[in-house]
Amino acid sequence: MKLLQALYPLVFLLACSTSNATILQDACKSFAAKHPDLGYDYCIKFFQADKGSAAADKGGLAAIAVRITGVASKSTTKHIAALQASEKDKKRLECLSSCAELYSSAVSEIAVAAKGIASGTASGLEDAVTALSAVLNAPSTSEQGFKELHVPSPLAAEDAEFTKEASVALSVTAAL
């Protein structure tokens, strides 16, 4: 009997972690259905960047996705600043300046999304979805500037990855 009493907390924790793992799996299955080009495995890998995702509920997953995307937008902003510091070509510098504005705006919009998710209200979640939709435009607009110059983008890898990350964040948040 004492053994059963001792095992009860363990069984409870396993049941909770299994249900939260199912929440993560369900969120990634839903994401993959809407984004077959990225898929389930990408979504799972994305969330593995934060250990808390395995135990998170739906709102927690949205908050984690926004946090990961926020880190990426800040990192890209820093990379753009470094590129600007070493760029000599005036047109490429102008393009990088536009990209800097786009990602700076993305950082602000991600903060709005985080606040909206944290509020847990319908209007807050609506604000979060609107903000994340705007964030999703930053990478493609950044890339368009380089295409118009007919030069390769020094941000191609970051823009592609950020698009994927913002897509996960938007999808999970929109599902709340």
C-alpha positions in Angstrom: 0.0 0.0 0.0 2.8 2.4 0.9 4.4 1.6 -2.5 1.2 2.6 -4.3 1.0 5.8 -2.3 4.6 6.6 -3.1 4.0 5.9 -6.8 0.9 8.0 -7.1 2.7 11.4 -7.5 4.9 9.8 -10.2 1.9 8.5 -12.1 0.2 11.9 -11.8 3.3 13.7 -13.2 3.6 11.2 -16.0 -0.1 11.7 -16.9 0.3 15.5 -16.8 3.5 15.4 -18.9 1.8 13.0 -21.4 -1.2 15.3 -21.8 1.1 18.4 -22.3 3.2 16.4 -24.7 0.0 15.7 -26.6 -0.8 19.5 -26.6 2.6 20.1 -28.2 2.1 17.3 -30.7 -1.4 18.4 -31.5 -0.2 22.0 -32.0 2.5 20.8 -34.4 0.1 18.5 -36.3 -2.2 21.5 -36.8 0.8 23.6 -37.9 1.9 20.9 -40.3 -1.5 20.6 -41.8 -1.4 24.4 -42.6 2.3 24.4 -43.6 3.1 21.1 -45.2 6.3 22.7 -46.7 7.6 23.1 -43.1 5.9 20.2 -41.5 5.5 18.6 -38.1 9.2 17.8 -37.5 10.2 21.5 -38.0 7.6 22.5 -35.5 8.8 20.0 -32.9 12.4 21.1 -33.5 11.4 24.7 -33.1 9.9 24.1 -29.7 12.8 22.0 -28.6 14.7 25.2 -28.2 12.7 25.8 -25.0 12.6 23.0 -22.5 9.4 24.4 -21.1 7.5 23.6 -24.2 7.1 19.9 -23.3 5.0 20.8 -20.3 3.3 23.9 -21.7 -0.4 24.3 -22.3 -1.6 26.0 -25.5 -1.1 29.5 -24.2 2.3 28.6 -22.9 3.2 27.3 -26.3 2.2 30.6 -27.9 4.2 32.5 -25.4 7.2 30.3 -26.0 6.9 30.6 -29.8 6.7 34.4 -29.5 9.7 34.5 -27.2 11.8 32.3 -29.6 10.7 34.5 -32.5 11.6 37.6 -30.5 15.1 36.4 -29.8 15.5 35.7 -33.6 14.3 39.2 -34.5 16.7 40.8 -32.1 19.6 38.6 -33.4 18.8 39.5 -37.0 18.6 43.2 -36.0 22.2 43.0 -34.6 23.4 41.1 -37.7 22.0 43.9 -39.9 23.7 46.5 -37.8 27.0 44.7 -38.3 26.5 44.5 -42.0 25.6 48.2 -42.2 28.8 49.1 -40.4 30.9 47.3 -43.0 28.9 48.1 -46.1 30.5 50.5 -48.6 27.9 50.4 -51.5 25.3 53.1 -51.0 22.4 51.2 -52.5 23.1 48.1 -50.5 23.4 50.2 -47.4 20.0 51.8 -48.1 18.5 48.3 -48.5 20.1 47.2 -45.2 18.7 50.3 -43.6 15.2 49.3 -44.7 15.7 45.8 -43.4 16.9 47.3 -40.1 13.6 49.3 -39.9 11.6 46.2 -40.7 13.2 44.1 -38.1 13.1 46.9 -35.5 9.4 47.1 -36.1 9.2 43.3 -35.8 10.8 43.5 -32.4 8.1 46.0 -31.3 5.3 43.9 -32.8 6.5 40.8 -31.1 6.4 42.7 -27.8 2.7 43.6 -28.6 2.1 39.9 -29.3 3.6 38.8 -26.1 1.5 41.2 -24.1 -1.6 40.1 -25.9 -1.0 36.5 -25.2 -0.2 37.2 -21.5 -3.4 39.1 -21.2 -5.4 36.0 -22.1 -8.3 38.2 -23.3 -10.0 37.8 -26.6 -8.9 41.3 -27.6 -5.4 40.7 -26.4 -5.2 37.5 -28.5 -6.6 39.3 -31.5 -3.9 42.0 -31.1 -1.3 39.2 -30.9 -2.4 37.6 -34.1 -2.5 41.0 -35.9 1.0 41.8 -34.6 2.4 38.4 -35.7 0.8 38.8 -39.1 2.7 42.0 -39.5 5.9 40.4 -38.3 5.6 37.7 -40.9 6.0 40.3 -43.6 9.4 41.6 -42.5 11.6 38.9 -44.1 9.9 38.9 -47.5 9.9 42.7 -47.7 13.6 42.6 -46.7 14.4 40.1 -49.4 12.5 42.1 -52.0 14.8 45.0 -51.6 17.8 42.9 -52.6 16.0 41.4 -55.5 15.2 44.8 -56.8 18.9 45.7 -56.6 19.7 42.4 -58.4 22.2 41.4 -55.7 22.3 38.4 -53.4 20.8 39.1 -50.0 23.2 38.8 -47.1 20.2 38.1 -45.0 18.7 35.2 -47.0 19.4 32.5 -44.4 18.1 34.7 -41.5 15.0 35.8 -43.5 14.1 32.3 -44.4 14.5 31.0 -40.9 12.6 33.9 -39.4 9.8 33.3 -41.8 9.5 29.8 -40.5 9.7 30.8 -36.9 7.1 33.6 -37.3 4.8 31.1 -39.1 4.9 28.8 -36.1 4.3 31.6 -33.6 1.3 32.9 -35.7 -0.2 29.5 -36.2 0.0 28.5 -32.5 -1.3 31.9 -31.4 -4.1 32.0 -33.9 -5.3 28.6 -32.6 -5.9 30.0 -29.1 
